[in-house]
Amino acid sequence: MDVVIVGGGHNGLVAAAYLARAGKSVLVLERLDSVGGAAVSSQPFPGVDVRLSRYSYLVSLLPRKIITDLDLPITLLRRRMSSYTPVGSRGLLIDTEDPARTSRSFVDPADFAAWQRFYVMTTRVAERVFPTLTEPLPNKASLRAVVDDDEAWQSLFEEPISSVIERNFRDDTVRGVVLTDALIGTFASADDPSLLQNRCFLYHVIGNGTGSWDVPVGGMGSVTAALSHAALSAGAQILTGATVTSITPDGEVSYTTGDSSHTVRGSHVLVNASPAELAHLLGSVPPPPAEGAQLKVNMVLRRLPRLLDSTVDPRDAFGGTFHVNESYSQLAKAFAEASAGQIPSLPPCEIYCHSLTDPSIIGSGPGELGLHTLTLFGLHMPARLFTADNPAARSQALSATLASLNQVLAEPIESCLLLDPSGHPCLEAKTPVDLEDSLRLPGGHIFHRDLSWPYSDDSHGSWGVETPHPRILLCGAGALRGGGVSGIPGHNAAMKILTAER
């Protein structure tokens, strides 16, 4: 076998499609009964015909290059409303098509002007940096030359994101909205000297050279289905229900299916799993432990809730990212509480209503008319809060998060929840511990480990997917330039193999 790919998540499928199209014999081994990993759609509520993007919600980092190269029939829809942040009886609405409306929602006109300048800068960085993610790995000096903007480089790559935020914005709410992009799946303060928050922010504002986060039509499962079809039609083999038990440096992969044990050898082995899982499979020393920091909540509503702000249609408010108690000071307080081992008293979170952009995820039967999906991502919920007693902590975190949401609504969200045929509310919550148990994400970390800069001056190889063993490559989110639904590590692992043969 030319290539054995361990893990059938979206990155493994990207690699399989590229390599099979190049004439390689490819075998994908997936532990679960279906491919996709975290990039899947499901119907988690019995008797309710709604397809939820259960773990991964939006798409920004999947390059148009991959979609074009692999002829993927994927449709991504842009959301007109970027975000809405309720503040008492008013709110901050970012309408991408109406700057005047956006301007009126800012309390301080100077902050709106600063907002425009700041995001012109990030867009300029995005246009220059994003194309490098599917090219050989640059070093720091060469990437800085690509950015070609000393102010932007200093603001995003050299000083804590708190500095640029506090220097440019005065309003606590505006500061918080900017900061949220630095905290998705990342447990850090705004002024963390490690700049972990800056790395997270960078990946959230450079997607496809625009920074836009789009809704995949048909749900996240449509992305996986397209990738799976591309791999299979090119000749790759995909075996589900196959649990890999070990890998040797010379490319021997042992796995089980049911009660049977098997061994296969590949000229290359691509691992679409975390660096920690790779170390386990190789029997080597694991990397430092990772820690996820989020609460994921899926809901189906009978209708959208009423807002305290009567001037904004709920369809507009929920049409983008709906920020809940995510001001700069509230985020700082939640981080301090979680650092002290407490579930935040007023958990910050943000919500996406995919059904407003893509009604196709809702069934067409009479029982589904008027329904909407909500997916909630809670910040500053590190795994350490859940390890001792996950069920009890999950219940406490969910209750606190719903109370936080209800504080900014004109009615309790519980009164809007759909009941399934058995009378149970359509509501599920997943903690970092749950994600580790179900998806083998180390510490429930959605990026497999802390995000890296999109450059390296160390010996990380030419593509950022290399390991100490030449036959073994990372092709998952834990590779350099990994994280999110991007396919970039899968592309880069395939390019590592194919360009070496030229």
C-alpha positions in Angstrom: 0.0 0.0 0.0 1.4 3.4 -0.9 -0.4 5.4 1.8 -2.3 4.3 5.0 -4.3 7.1 6.6 -5.3 6.7 10.2 -8.5 8.6 10.8 -11.3 9.5 8.4 -11.9 13.0 9.6 -12.1 15.8 6.9 -8.3 16.2 6.8 -7.8 12.5 6.2 -10.3 12.6 3.4 -8.7 15.6 1.8 -5.3 13.8 1.8 -6.9 10.6 0.5 -8.5 12.4 -2.4 -5.4 14.2 -3.5 -3.2 11.1 -3.2 -5.6 8.8 -4.9 -6.1 11.3 -7.7 -2.3 11.2 -8.1 -2.4 7.4 -8.7 -1.5 6.3 -5.2 -3.0 3.3 -3.5 -4.7 4.7 -0.4 -6.4 3.0 2.6 -8.3 5.1 5.2 -8.9 3.5 8.6 -11.7 5.1 10.6 -12.5 4.0 14.2 -16.1 5.1 14.1 -18.9 3.7 11.9 -18.9 6.7 9.7 -16.3 9.2 8.5 -16.1 12.9 9.2 -14.9 13.1 12.8 -16.0 16.4 14.3 -17.2 17.7 10.9 -20.5 15.8 10.8 -24.2 16.5 10.8 -26.6 14.4 12.9 -30.1 14.2 14.2 -29.5 14.0 17.9 -33.1 14.4 19.0 -35.3 11.3 18.3 -38.2 12.0 16.0 -37.0 15.5 15.1 -36.1 15.9 11.4 -33.3 18.5 11.8 -29.7 18.0 10.7 -27.4 19.7 13.2 -23.7 20.5 12.6 -23.1 18.8 15.9 -19.5 19.7 16.8 -18.0 22.0 14.1 -20.3 24.8 13.1 -19.0 27.2 10.4 -16.5 27.2 7.6 -13.8 29.9 7.0 -10.4 28.2 6.7 -11.3 25.6 3.9 -9.4 27.1 1.0 -11.1 27.6 -2.3 -8.1 25.9 -3.8 -9.0 22.6 -2.2 -12.7 22.9 -3.3 -11.5 23.6 -6.9 -8.7 21.0 -7.0 -11.0 18.2 -5.8 -14.2 19.4 -7.7 -16.1 19.5 -4.4 -19.9 20.3 -4.8 -19.8 22.4 -1.6 -21.9 25.6 -1.3 -20.9 28.1 1.4 -23.3 30.9 2.2 -22.2 34.3 3.5 -24.1 35.7 6.5 -25.1 39.3 6.0 -25.1 40.0 9.7 -21.7 39.5 11.1 -22.8 39.7 14.8 -25.2 41.1 17.3 -24.3 41.8 20.9 -27.2 42.7 23.3 -26.4 45.3 25.9 -29.4 46.0 28.1 -32.3 47.3 26.0 -30.0 48.1 23.0 -27.4 46.2 21.1 -24.3 46.4 18.8 -25.3 45.1 15.3 -22.6 44.6 12.7 -24.4 44.6 9.3 -21.9 43.9 6.5 -24.1 45.5 3.9 -25.2 48.6 5.7 -22.3 50.6 7.3 -24.7 53.4 8.3 -26.8 51.0 10.3 -23.7 49.5 11.9 -22.4 53.0 12.7 -25.7 53.9 14.5 -25.3 50.9 16.8 -22.0 52.1 18.2 -22.2 54.2 21.3 -18.9 56.0 20.5 -18.4 57.2 16.9 -14.7 57.0 17.4 -15.0 53.3 18.1 -16.8 52.8 14.7 -14.0 54.6 12.9 -11.4 52.5 14.8 -13.4 49.3 14.0 -13.3 50.1 10.3 -9.5 50.8 10.4 -8.8 47.7 12.4 -10.6 45.3 10.1 -9.2 46.9 7.0 -5.8 46.0 8.6 -6.8 42.4 9.4 -8.3 41.9 5.9 -5.0 43.1 4.4 -3.1 40.6 6.5 -5.6 37.9 5.6 -5.2 38.5 1.8 -1.4 38.1 2.2 -1.1 35.3 4.8 -3.9 32.9 3.9 -2.4 31.8 0.5 0.8 30.7 2.3 -1.1 28.1 4.3 -1.2 25.7 1.3 2.4 26.4 0.4 5.7 25.1 1.9 6.1 26.3 5.5 7.8 29.8 5.6 10.1 31.0 8.3 9.2 34.1 10.4 11.3 36.5 8.4 9.8 35.5 5.1 6.2 35.6 6.4 6.9 39.1 7.8 8.0 40.1 4.4 4.7 38.7 3.0 2.7 40.8 5.5 4.8 43.8 4.5 3.1 46.0 7.2 5.1 46.8 10.4 2.1 48.1 12.3 0.0 45.0 11.5 2.9 42.6 12.3 3.5 44.3 15.7 -0.2 44.3 16.6 -0.9 40.7 15.6 2.3 38.8 15.9 4.5 40.5 18.5 2.4 42.1 21.3 -0.5 40.7 23.3 -3.9 41.3 21.6 -4.9 43.3 24.6 -2.5 46.0 23.6 -4.0 46.6 20.2 -7.6 46.3 21.5 -7.0 48.8 24.4 -5.1 51.1 22.1 -7.8 51.3 19.5 -11.2 50.9 21.2 -12.7 52.5 24.3 -16.1 50.8 24.7 -16.1 47.7 26.9 -18.6 45.9 24.6 -16.7 46.7 21.4 -13.4 45.5 23.0 -15.1 42.3 24.0 -16.5 41.5 20.5 -13.0 42.0 19.0 -11.4 39.8 21.7 -13.8 36.8 21.3 -12.0 35.7 18.1 -8.9 35.2 20.2 -10.6 32.9 22.6 -12.6 30.3 20.6 -11.4 27.0 21.9 -8.5 28.7 23.6 -8.1 29.2 27.4 -6.1 32.4 27.7 -6.3 35.9 28.9 -6.2 38.9 26.6 -2.7 39.8 27.9 -1.2 36.3 28.0 2.6 36.8 27.2 2.7 33.5 25.3 0.5 35.1 22.6 -1.6 32.0 22.4 -4.6 34.3 22.1 -3.0 36.1 19.2 -2.5 32.8 17.3 -6.2 32.0 17.8 -7.2 35.5 16.7 -5.1 35.2 13.6 -6.7 32.0 12.4 -10.1 33.5 13.0 -9.6 36.6 10.8 -7.6 35.2 7.8 -10.0 32.6 6.4 -9.9 32.6 2.6 -8.4 36.1 2.6 -11.5 37.7 4.0 -12.0 36.4 7.5 -15.7 35.6 6.7 -17.2 32.6 8.5 -19.8 30.9 6.2 -22.6 28.4 6.6 -22.2 25.1 4.7 -25.4 24.3 2.9 -26.8 21.0 4.1 -24.9 21.2 7.3 -21.3 20.3 8.1 -22.0 16.7 7.0 -22.3 17.9 3.4 -18.6 18.9 3.5 -17.6 15.4 4.7 -19.9 13.7 2.2 -18.3 15.7 -0.7 -14.8 14.8 0.5 -15.6 11.1 1.0 -17.1 10.9 -2.5 -14.0 12.6 -3.9 -11.7 10.1 -2.2 -13.7 7.1 -3.1 -14.3 8.1 -6.7 -10.5 8.6 -7.1 -9.9 5.0 -6.0 -9.2 5.3 -2.2 -10.5 2.6 0.1 -12.3 3.7 3.3 -12.7 1.1 6.0 -14.9 2.2 9.0 -15.1 0.4 12.3 -11.3 -0.1 12.1 -9.5 0.8 15.4 -5.8 1.3 14.9 -3.8 -0.1 17.8 -0.2 0.6 16.9 2.1 2.2 14.3 5.8 1.4 13.7 8.3 3.9 12.3 8.7 1.8 9.2 5.1 2.1 8.3 3.4 -1.0 9.7 -0.1 -0.3 11.0 -2.0 -2.7 13.2 -5.8 -2.4 13.6 -8.8 -4.4 14.6 -12.3 -4.8 13.1 -14.7 -6.5 15.4 -12.9 -9.5 16.9 -10.3 -9.7 14.1 -6.8 -8.2 14.0 -5.0 -7.0 10.9 -1.7 -5.5 9.8 -1.0 -3.3 6.8 2.2 -1.6 5.7 2.3 1.7 3.9 5.2 3.5 2.2 3.8 6.5 4.2 1.4 6.6 7.1 -0.7 9.8 7.5 -2.1 10.3 11.0 -5.4 12.3 11.1 -5.4 12.2 14.9 -3.8 14.3 17.6 0.0 14.4 18.3 -0.9 12.8 21.6 -2.7 9.9 19.9 0.2 9.5 17.5 2.6 9.2 20.4 0.4 6.6 22.0 0.3 4.5 18.8 4.1 4.8 18.3 4.7 4.0 22.0 6.7 7.2 22.3 6.8 10.0 24.8 3.6 12.1 24.5 3.6 15.9 24.0 2.5 18.2 26.9 -1.2 17.6 27.7 -3.7 19.7 25.8 -6.8 21.3 27.4 -10.0 22.2 25.6 -12.0 25.1 27.0 -15.5 25.2 25.7 -19.1 24.1 26.3 -21.0 23.1 23.1 -24.8 23.2 23.3 -27.2 22.3 20.5 -30.8 23.3 20.5 -33.9 23.1 18.3 -36.4 25.9 18.8 -40.1 26.2 18.0 -39.4 29.9 17.3 -36.8 32.5 17.9 -36.9 34.2 21.3 -37.9 37.8 21.7 -35.2 40.4 22.4 -35.0 43.2 25.0 -34.0 45.4 22.1 -37.3 46.0 20.3 -35.5 47.9 17.4 -33.8 44.7 16.1 -35.6 41.8 14.4 -34.6 38.5 16.1 -33.9 37.2 12.6 -31.2 39.9 12.2 -29.9 39.4 15.7 -29.5 35.6 15.3 -28.6 35.9 11.6 -24.9 36.3 12.5 -23.0 35.5 15.7 -25.1 36.3 18.7 -22.7 37.4 21.5 -23.8 36.8 25.1 -22.1 38.6 28.0 -18.8 38.8 26.1 -17.7 42.3 27.0 -14.0 42.8 27.6 -14.5 43.0 31.4 -16.9 40.0 31.5 -14.5 37.9 29.5 -11.7 38.8 32.0 -13.9 37.9 35.0 -14.9 34.6 33.5 -11.3 33.7 32.8 -10.3 34.6 36.4 -13.1 32.5 37.8 -12.3 29.5 35.6 -8.6 29.8 36.4 -9.6 29.5 40.1 -11.4 26.3 39.4 -14.9 27.7 39.3 -17.5 27.5 36.5 -18.0 31.2 35.5 -20.8 32.9 37.3 -22.0 34.5 34.1 -20.6 32.3 31.3 -19.7 34.2 28.1 -20.9 32.4 25.0 -21.9 32.9 21.4 -24.7 31.5 19.3 -25.2 30.6 15.6 -28.6 30.0 14.0 -27.7 28.1 10.8 -31.4 27.5 9.8 -31.8 31.3 9.1 -29.1 31.1 6.4 -29.7 27.5 5.3 -33.3 26.3 5.8 -32.5 23.0 4.1 -31.3 21.6 7.4 -34.9 21.6 8.7 -37.3 18.9 7.5 -40.2 19.8 5.3 -42.9 18.0 7.3 -45.7 19.9 9.2 -44.0 19.3 12.5 -40.9 21.1 11.3 -42.5 24.3 10.0 -41.0 27.4 11.7 -38.3 25.5 13.6 -34.8 26.9 14.0 -31.5 25.4 15.2 -29.2 27.2 17.7 -25.7 26.1 18.3 -24.0 27.6 21.3 -20.3 27.8 22.0 -19.4 28.7 25.6 -16.0 30.3 26.3 -13.7 29.8 29.3 -14.9 26.3 30.2 -11.6 24.5 30.5 -11.5 20.7 30.9 -10.2 21.0 34.5 -13.7 22.1 35.6 -15.2 18.8 34.4 -12.7 16.1 35.1 -13.7 15.3 38.7 -17.4 14.8 38.1 -18.3 15.5 34.4 -22.1 14.9 34.7 -22.6 17.2 37.7 -20.3 19.9 36.2 -22.0 19.7 32.8 -25.3 20.2 34.5 -24.0 23.2 36.4 -22.3 24.7 33.4 -25.4 24.3 31.2 -27.7 25.9 33.9 -25.3 28.8 34.3 -25.0 29.3 30.6 -28.7 29.2 30.0 -29.2 31.8 32.8 -26.5 33.9 31.1 -28.4 33.8 27.8 -31.7 34.5 29.5 -30.3 37.6 31.0 -30.1 39.2 27.5 -33.5 37.9 26.2 -37.0 39.2 26.8 -38.1 35.6 27.6 -36.5 32.4 28.8 -34.9 30.3 26.0 -36.5 27.3 27.7 -39.9 28.5 26.6 -38.9 28.4 23.0 -37.3 24.9 23.0 -39.0 22.3 20.9 -40.1 19.1 22.7 -39.3 15.8 21.0 -42.2 13.2 20.6 -41.4 11.9 24.1 -41.7 15.3 25.6 -38.1 16.0 26.2 -36.6 19.4 25.3 -34.3 19.4 22.2 -31.2 20.4 24.1 -27.8 18.7 24.4 -24.5 19.9 25.9 -21.0 18.6 25.4 -18.0 19.4 27.6 -14.3 19.0 26.9 -14.5 15.6 28.7 -17.4 14.5 26.4 -15.4 15.5 23.3 -12.4 13.6 24.5 -14.5 10.5 25.2 -16.4 10.6 21.9 -13.9 12.0 19.4 -10.5 11.3 21.2 -9.7 15.0 21.3 -7.0 15.2 23.9 -8.4 17.2 26.8 -11.4 18.0 24.6 -9.2 20.4 22.7 -10.9 21.2 19.4 -7.6 22.0 17.7 -5.9 18.8 19.1 -3.3 21.1 20.8 -2.5 24.8 21.1 -2.5 26.6 17.8 0.8 27.4 16.2 2.0 30.4 14.2 1.8 29.9 10.4 5.6 29.9 10.2 8.5 28.1 11.9 12.2 28.7 12.4 12.6 25.3 14.0 13.1 21.9 12.4 9.4 21.3 11.6 10.1 20.2 8.0 9.1 21.8 4.7 5.3 21.5 5.2 4.7 21.5 8.9 3.4 17.9 8.9 6.6 16.0 9.4 7.5 13.9 12.4 10.8 12.4 13.6 10.0 9.4 11.4 10.2 10.0 7.7 7.4 7.6 6.8 5.0 9.0 9.3 3.2 12.4 8.8 0.6 14.3 10.7 -2.4 15.3 8.6 -4.8 16.5 11.3 -5.5 19.7 13.2 -2.4 19.2 15.4 -0.1 19.8 12.5 1.5 23.2 12.1 -1.1 25.4 10.4 -3.8 23.1 11.6 -7.0 23.7 13.6 -10.6 24.3 12.5 -12.4 22.8 9.5 -9.8 23.6 6.9 -8.4 20.5 5.1 -5.1 22.4 5.1 -3.1 19.7 7.0 -4.5 17.0 4.8 -3.5 19.0 1.7 -0.1 19.7 3.0 0.6 16.1 4.0 -0.4 15.0 0.5 1.9 17.7 -1.0 4.8 16.6 1.2 4.6 13.1 -0.5 3.8 14.3 -4.0 6.4 17.1 -4.2 9.1 14.8 -2.8 8.7 12.7 -5.9 9.1 15.5 -8.5 
